[in-house]
Amino acid sequence: MRRQFRNILCATDFSEFTRVIAAYGIAMARRFDAALSICHVIDLPTISAYGEAVFDPLEYQQRFMDTARREITSLFSDADVEYRPLVTLGNTTDEISRLAHEHGVDLVIAATHGRSGLKRFFLGSVAERLMRILPCPLLVLRGSEELADRRTPRNFPFKKILVGCDFSADASLALEYSLSMAQEFESEMHLVHVVEPYGYKSLFKLPQSFGKKFKQDLYDMIKEKLNSLVPAEALDWIGLETRLLVGKPYAELVRYAEMNDIDLIALGIRGQGMVEELLVGSTTDRVIRQAPCPVLSICPD
């Protein structure tokens, strides 16, 4: 099933990462001939960040919204694509999700500051919350992302796409989107499955002679399954690499992306227990905070 991006929304907070978000939005909209919306949410409880104390929020709302629209106009003054500014008031994640639903958005682009540990526990990340409530994929850019020039994203077009495959329904959905982009960009696709040793404790305790054969059989079986995920006709327009790695999934995926100059990592969203998710984070959360390139997170349809 071909996945298309026809309606793209860039979420910006006017931080130092805004130009990177804008550059990816413009590049994606141009490449996919997509409508482009630029969203900024004014969060009233933190509105003092705009530089003045607020005694009557209602009196100042219009001023803040007008200022945000001017910022968007200035940011896109030399853009060569049409765009629509969307300025709203409220909770950032809720408003972005609402706009994505109302406008039929196919892709949201946002940046993360890469918080971890206790700071993440108390403050959280807009990007990490968004990827669980959006009705569409989320392209997350790292705060360290750079531009080749003022308007050209460093990693675009995505010529090397890494897909984390755990053979779940979410991973299958991530593969669908990745195949569509690989076809568009004539990319090299890397399908990677990570085996966690603690999940195979009995395997690693087998006698050496028997265990070695069993491990090889398992390796061959998983490699064959990875190869079978890609339709034969797709091999006419993409390059395919399959890898089986051993270790912590987030660490191995990040390491593989660094070693192979990956331009985009695509991952599905999988649920965890609330305490583990808040204190540690899912594989996708951790990859987003450490990846050397943009991450496309896919939530179930």
HUNORRA-V518058 format. One record per residue. RES is the residue in three letters. PSI is psi in degrees with one decimal (none if undefined). Layout:
((RES:PSI) (RES:PSI))
//
This chain:
((MET:122.2) (ARG:127.4) (ARG:126.7) (GLN:148.1) (PHE:101.3) (ARG:-13.4) (ASN:106.6) (ILE:137.7) (LEU:125.7) (CYS:126.0) (ALA:121.0) (THR:146.4) (ASP:12.9) (PHE:26.1) (SER:-174.8) (GLU:-11.0) (PHE:0.0) (THR:-41.1) (ARG:-31.2) (VAL:-44.1) (ILE:-46.2) (ALA:-41.7) (ALA:-42.6) (TYR:-40.1) (GLY:-45.8) (ILE:-45.1) (ALA:-43.4) (MET:-42.6) (ALA:-41.4) (ARG:-44.5) (ARG:-39.1) (PHE:6.1) (ASP:48.3) (ALA:154.2) (ALA:143.3) (LEU:127.1) (SER:142.2) (ILE:117.2) (CYS:134.7) (HIS:129.8) (VAL:126.3) (ILE:112.0) (ASP:104.7) (LEU:-38.9) (PRO:-24.9) (THR:23.6) (ILE:-15.7) (SER:-16.5) (ALA:-16.7) (TYR:-0.8) (GLY:4.2) (GLU:151.3) (ALA:146.8) (VAL:115.4) (PHE:-27.5) (ASP:91.5) (PRO:-37.0) (LEU:-34.6) (GLU:-29.0) (TYR:-10.2) (GLN:-49.4) (GLN:-38.1) (ARG:-45.0) (PHE:-39.5) (MET:-40.2) (ASP:-40.3) (THR:-42.5) (ALA:-41.0) (ARG:-39.4) (ARG:-38.9) (GLU:-43.4) (ILE:-44.2) (THR:-42.8) (SER:-41.6) (LEU:-35.9) (PHE:21.6) (SER:-32.0) (ASP:19.1) (ALA:143.5) (ASP:22.8) (VAL:153.4) (GLU:147.8) (TYR:161.6) (ARG:122.4) (PRO:135.5) (LEU:104.8) (VAL:128.0) (THR:171.2) (LEU:143.1) (GLY:-162.8) (ASN:131.9) (THR:-53.7) (THR:-41.3) (ASP:-41.7) (GLU:-40.7) (ILE:-43.1) (SER:-41.8) (ARG:-45.7) (LEU:-38.5) (ALA:-41.3) (HIS:-50.0) (GLU:-34.2) (HIS:7.9) (GLY:43.4) (VAL:138.7) (ASP:-21.8) (LEU:132.0) (VAL:136.8) (ILE:127.2) (ALA:169.1) (ALA:155.6) (THR:148.2) (HIS:-4.5) (GLY:35.8) (ARG:155.9) (SER:171.2) (GLY:-145.2) (LEU:-33.8) (LYS:-41.5) (ARG:-38.3) (PHE:-42.7) (PHE:-36.1) (LEU:-30.9) (GLY:-173.7) (SER:129.3) (VAL:-43.2) (ALA:-42.7) (GLU:-30.8) (ARG:-38.2) (LEU:-40.7) (MET:-13.1) (ARG:-13.2) (ILE:-10.1) (LEU:150.4) (PRO:10.1) (CYS:170.2) (PRO:155.3) (LEU:122.0) (LEU:111.5) (VAL:124.8) (LEU:137.1) (ARG:150.5) (GLY:-23.0) (SER:0.4) (GLU:142.6) (GLU:163.1) (LEU:140.6) (ALA:-36.5) (ASP:-167.5) (ARG:-28.7) (ARG:4.8) (THR:113.4) (PRO:140.3) (ARG:-39.2) (ASN:11.7) (PHE:139.6) (PRO:158.8) (PHE:96.7) (LYS:-19.4) (LYS:113.2) (ILE:124.8) (LEU:126.7) (VAL:121.1) (GLY:119.3) (CYS:114.0) (ASP:12.2) (PHE:22.0) (SER:170.7) (ALA:-37.4) (ASP:-41.5) (ALA:-36.0) (SER:-39.2) (LEU:-41.6) (ALA:-37.4) (LEU:-38.3) (GLU:-48.4) (TYR:-40.2) (SER:-40.0) (LEU:-40.1) (SER:-44.0) (MET:-37.5) (ALA:-36.9) (GLN:-41.9) (GLU:-42.4) (PHE:-1.1) (GLU:57.4) (SER:169.2) (GLU:122.6) (MET:133.8) (HIS:113.1) (LEU:121.5) (VAL:128.5) (HIS:131.8) (VAL:123.9) (VAL:123.1) (GLU:122.3) (PRO:-37.8) (TYR:-17.8) (GLY:-9.1) (TYR:41.8) (LYS:-45.1) (SER:-33.7) (LEU:-42.6) (PHE:-5.9) (LYS:0.1) (LEU:153.8) (PRO:146.3) (GLN:-46.8) (SER:-45.6) (PHE:-40.7) (GLY:-37.0) (LYS:-42.5) (LYS:-42.3) (PHE:-42.0) (LYS:-41.3) (GLN:-40.9) (ASP:-41.7) (LEU:-43.2) (TYR:-47.6) (ASP:-39.4) (MET:-44.6) (ILE:-40.1) (LYS:-42.7) (GLU:-40.0) (LYS:-40.0) (LEU:-46.4) (ASN:-33.8) (SER:-14.2) (LEU:-22.0) (VAL:123.0) (PRO:143.2) (ALA:-37.5) (GLU:-23.3) (ALA:-24.7) (LEU:-10.2) (ASP:-21.9) (TRP:4.2) (ILE:157.3) (GLY:145.6) (LEU:129.0) (GLU:133.1) (THR:138.5) (ARG:142.3) (LEU:119.5) (LEU:159.3) (VAL:129.6) (GLY:-160.3) (LYS:126.4) (PRO:-48.2) (TYR:-41.1) (ALA:-41.4) (GLU:-38.5) (LEU:-42.9) (VAL:-44.2) (ARG:-42.7) (TYR:-42.4) (ALA:-39.9) (GLU:-43.2) (MET:-24.6) (ASN:14.7) (ASP:48.7) (ILE:140.3) (ASP:-25.2) (LEU:135.6) (ILE:130.2) (ALA:127.1) (LEU:147.1) (GLY:165.9) (ILE:129.5) (ARG:137.7) (GLY:153.3) (GLN:174.5) (GLY:149.8) (MET:-43.9) (VAL:-45.1) (GLU:-39.9) (GLU:-40.2) (LEU:-42.7) (LEU:-31.3) (VAL:-49.9) (GLY:151.3) (SER:172.5) (THR:-43.9) (THR:-42.9) (ASP:-49.5) (ARG:-39.3) (VAL:-43.1) (ILE:-41.1) (ARG:-18.6) (GLN:-9.2) (ALA:145.6) (PRO:6.6) (CYS:171.1) (PRO:152.4) (VAL:129.8) (LEU:111.9) (SER:133.6) (ILE:120.6) (CYS:155.8) (PRO:147.4) (ASP:none))
//
